[in-house]
Amino acid sequence: MAVVLSQRALNRATLARQMLLERRKATVAQAIEKLAGLQAQAPNPPYIGLWSRLEGFRREQLTEALKKRRVVRMSTMRATLHLMAASDALAWRPLLEPVHQRGLQGNHTRALEGIDRAAVVKAGRALLDEAPLTSSELGQALAARWTGCEPASLAALIRNNLPLVHLPPAGSWNSHQSAQLQPIGRWLGESAADAAAATHDELLLRYLAAFGPATLADAGAWSGLTGWKAVVERLRPQLRVFADEQGRELFDLPRAPRPGPDTPAPPRLVAEWDNLLLSHADRSRVMSEAHRARVFTANGIVRGTVLLDGFVAGTWKIERAKNTATAVLEPFARWSKADRLGVQEEAMRLLAFAAADGEGERHGVRVL
């Protein structure tokens, strides 16, 4: 009979893998590789995600990693933007092709009816081989040839068929201009020449290292891929198999860290759209379902969250006005005095990290 892991045991295992029990010493590329990518829809959250995980992290470290092509920003898991270690981006993107093809369904289906998609993709590749283009520029250039087709849908066809990197400064701190796109092979140059695609077995092992113990549904929620049952049956002899409190099978690497359920978990401020909340089908290991609507908003935002004793206990945001930055904390229930002080101290550290360029910005914390 499989050993049953409690919700707290799963919580501590996940926090350990995600570097949220204690800050670690690692380079940016090493951390992002260990985390199996870092969600990156907006430019600033990945910086805060690394700040919450790495000892002494400075904003310029990630900016430099992007410029030096050790880390790339591109669409990968779930066809959403992530920061990836360059080697992982090359190896994983081919496996995620089915996820990106599904991304063309819905809004773009009618707009792309009747056109030679292969010809459009070939033309798009040729344009991007000549020079990087924004998505809008790419769509307009293709629409000049495929008249009558919506530029946005033509650009989407290219983005979902070619592995395109968002070139810096897009994705760097406080950078909000439209990203220039370039095929990853051209951006990484010689380092991309001999890259081989990962296997589904390798991808599952990397997922478990970063987010296990986990169910197959969890792996599907993280990746957007299906078909994990056949993969886990091949790998079963080399995996540890547990059960959760509902009796579902959980798979893990034999030597992966699984701290005891009473391991202390310090207060943490977790970034918007953080991996921690987006990589399991069942999020109860870190967040109560009762709090979902207060974190996942109707317009698609995943709010920054406060972790107390390892679980989501509130949200946070930074408000700026008149040279003052205030961390606004919204508890989901009354916090103890010790918890409140711990979160406030962490919030002040975050404000120092995220301070506006220049001197003299005043910082404060407000608890709603």
HELIX and SHEET records of a PDB file:
HELIX    1   1 GLN A    7  ARG A   17  1                                  11    
HELIX    2   2 VAL A   28  LYS A   34  1                                   7    
HELIX    3   3 PRO A   45  TRP A   51  1                                   7    
HELIX    4   4 ARG A   59  LYS A   67  1                                   9    
HELIX    5   5 MET A   77  ALA A   79  5                                   3    
HELIX    6   6 ALA A   86  TRP A   92  1                                   7    
HELIX    7   7 ARG A   93  LEU A   96  5                                   4    
HELIX    8   8 GLU A   97  ARG A  102  1                                   6    
HELIX    9   9 ARG A  117  GLU A  130  1                                  14    
HELIX   10  10 SER A  135  ALA A  143  1                                   9    
HELIX   11  11 PRO A  151  ARG A  159  1                                   9    
HELIX   12  12 ILE A  184  LEU A  188  1                                   5    
HELIX   13  13 GLY A  189  ALA A  192  5                                   4    
HELIX   14  14 HIS A  200  PHE A  211  1                                  12    
HELIX   15  15 LEU A  216  SER A  223  1                                   8    
HELIX   16  16 TRP A  228  LEU A  235  1                                   8    
HELIX   17  17 ARG A  236  GLN A  238  5                                   3    
HELIX   18  18 ASN A  275  LEU A  278  1                                   4    
HELIX   19  19 ARG A  283  ARG A  285  5                                   3    
HELIX   20  20 GLU A  289  HIS A  291  5                                   3    
HELIX   21  21 ARG A  292  VAL A  295  1                                   4    
HELIX   22  22 LYS A  337  PHE A  353  1                                  17    
SHEET    1   A 3 VAL A   3  VAL A   4  0                                        
SHEET    2   A 3 ARG A 240  ALA A 243  1                                        
SHEET    3   A 3 GLU A 249  ASP A 252 -1                                        
SHEET    1   B 3 LEU A  38  GLN A  39  0                                        
SHEET    2   B 3 LEU A  81  ALA A  85 -1                                        
SHEET    3   B 3 VAL A  71  SER A  75 -1                                        
SHEET    1   C 3 LEU A 133  THR A 134  0                                        
SHEET    2   C 3 GLN A 180  PRO A 183 -1                                        
SHEET    3   C 3 LEU A 164  HIS A 166 -1                                        
SHEET    1   D 5 ARG A 268  VAL A 270  0                                        
SHEET    2   D 5 GLY A 304  LEU A 308 -1                                        
SHEET    3   D 5 PHE A 311  ALA A 321 -1                                        
SHEET    4   D 5 THR A 324  PRO A 331 -1                                        
SHEET    5   D 5 ARG A 362  VAL A 367  1                                        
END                                                                             
